[in-house]
Amino acid sequence: MSQHHLTMLHNGAPIHIQLGWDRPLHEFFMHVEKLIAHDDDDEVSPYLYSTFEDHELRSGCLNLEYFLDKLRSLDITLPAQMIDDLELDKQKNVGNKHVVYHTELELGGHFVGLASPGSGDQLVIPVEAQLLPLRITSRDAKHELRVINSGEGWTTEAVREVLGRSDLIKDLEASSEFKDSGGAHAFLGSVWIARMTA
């Protein structure tokens, strides 16, 4: 099967979209996964959408437009290149293909965020979030581990400087909330900007 991956912000939180062509089944599939779980309830799906949970989809999906409509209903737009590549996968019945459409930006201290489109060295920081406190939370986003203010506003360089501090990393790794959740996320206000990789 082909797999096309896109990580992006959706309503201030990171999501991962996986779309592809299943060569043996001759159908498209799609999963839109929330990368931050805000609920311990096992009944709550980690997906905004999943082929496996779509009860309207009874016998597979030959038409990519079906999934594009699902994404539009979530106010998500895919890059045109991703759509073209998926259509080509169907035409050629492609398998064993893996494509990533986003670029992660290393921020130091084991944190990575999303690079701005067209700029591989700048972090996605919405203008409305530049003056908000930098919040570092547990992986499940239930516990605030640190709150750091910036008087001049956050830039990629300022975020990189703070998240790259070795004393901060040691403090985070020593906290029980970090250990219990297995990681950390960084937000500006409620807008996700980075995750801790290790």
N, C-alpha and C positions, 0 to 999 in steps of 0.2 A: 504494500500500500504506500501511497505518497502521504507525507505529513508536512503541513505548512503551519508554522508557528508565529504568533504575534503576541507580544506582551505590551500592554498599554494601560493608561489610566482611564478609569470609568467611574464617574461620580466621585473623584478624589481618591479612589482605591485601585490597586493594581489588579488586572485580570490577565489571564492567559487564554488565547484563542488557538485552538488546534482544529484545522480543517484539512480534509484529505480525500483522496480517491482510493477506495478499497478495490483492488484489482480482482481478487477472487469473487467478490460479491457484486461487482460492477455497480457500485453506488458511492455517493458522497457520504461523509460523516462529519460531525462537528461537535466540539465541546467548548464551552466558555466557562472557564473555571475562575472562581474567586481565590485570589492568592492569600487573602487574610480571612481567617474564619473568626467571626464575632460571636459564635454561639456554640456551646458544648452539646446542644441537643442533637443526638444522632439522627433525628428525623429531618433535620434541615440539610438540604443538599449543598455540597460545596460548589455546585454549578449554577450559573445564571441560566444556562441552557446546556442540555446534553442529548445527543441522538438517543441514548439509552433511556432517557426519561420522557421522550416525546411520544405521547400516546396517539397523536394524530398521524404519526409516521408509521404506517402499518407494514409496508413492504419495501423499505429502502427508499432512497432518494436519488433519482437520476438527474434531477434538475437543480443546479447550484442556486438558482433564483429563490428556491424555497428557503435555504439557509440565509441568503442575503436579506430576505424579508424578515426572518427571525431577528437578525442583527439590527435591521432598521428599527424594529419595534423596541429594541433595547437602546436605541440611539447610538449605534456603533457603525462606523464606516471602515471598510477594509481598504488598504492600498490597492490601486488599480492593477498593479503588477501581480499582486497575490491572486486576484480574481482571474486574470489572464492565464497565470500559471496553472491554476486549478482546472480551468476549462481545457487547457492543453493536456493535462494529465488524463482527463477523461477521454479526449480524442485519441490519445496514444496508448490508453490503458496502462499507465505507468505504475510501477511498484518500486519499492526500495528507494524512496527519495525522501530527503529531509531538508527543508528549507526554513531559515529563520529570517524574519523581516524586521526585527528590532535590534537595536544595538545597546548592550549594557555598557555603562560607564563606571569604571573602577573609581571609588572615592577614597580609598585608603582604609586602613583599619578593618579590613574584611567586609566593607560595605560596597554595594553596587546599586546604581540607580539607572534610570532610562535616559539615554542621550537624546537631546533635542533632534528632531528630524533635520537632516541636512548639515548637522554639526555634531561630529563625533566626540567633541571634547567639552560640551556644555550640557548640564543637567536640565531636565524639564522642571522648571520652577514657575508655576503660574504667578502672574503679577500680583494677584490678590493675596498670595501667600507669602510674599517676600518679607513682610514685616511681622509675621506671626512667629511665635516661639517654635524652636526646633524641639520636637518631642520624640524621645526614644522610648519605644514600648516593647513589651515582651512580644514574642512571635504571634501570639493569639490576640494581640492588641488590647488585652484586658488590664495590663499593669503598666503604669508609667514608670520607667526606670530612670529617666533624666529629662529635665526641661532646661533648655538653654536659650537665652534671649540674645538678639542681635540689635543693637541700637541703630545701625546703618542699613539694615536690610540684608537678606541672604542672597549670596551669589554662589555659583558653583565652587569658586575658590574658598569662600568662607565655610561652606558645608564640608568640603573636602578637608580643610584644616581641622575642624572640630571632630569629624568622624575618624580622622586618621590619628588622633592622639592615642598613644599607647596606654596612658593612664586611664582614659575613658574605656578602652577595650578591656583592660584588666578589671576595672570596677564592674562593667557589665557582666563579664564572664564569672565573676565572684557572686553575683546576686542569685538568690534562690529562684526568683521569678524567671530569670533568664534560663537557668538550668532546667526548671520545670517545663518551660515552653519550647526549649531547644533553639532559641534564636531571638532576633530582634528586628524591628522595623523602625524607620525614621520618618517622621511626618513634619510638615510645616502647618501648624494648626491641625486641621483634619485632613489635609492633602498629603497622600503618601508620596515620598520621594526616593526611598532607598530601603534595601533589606540587607541584613547581615548574612554573609555567605558561610562563615565558619567561625 
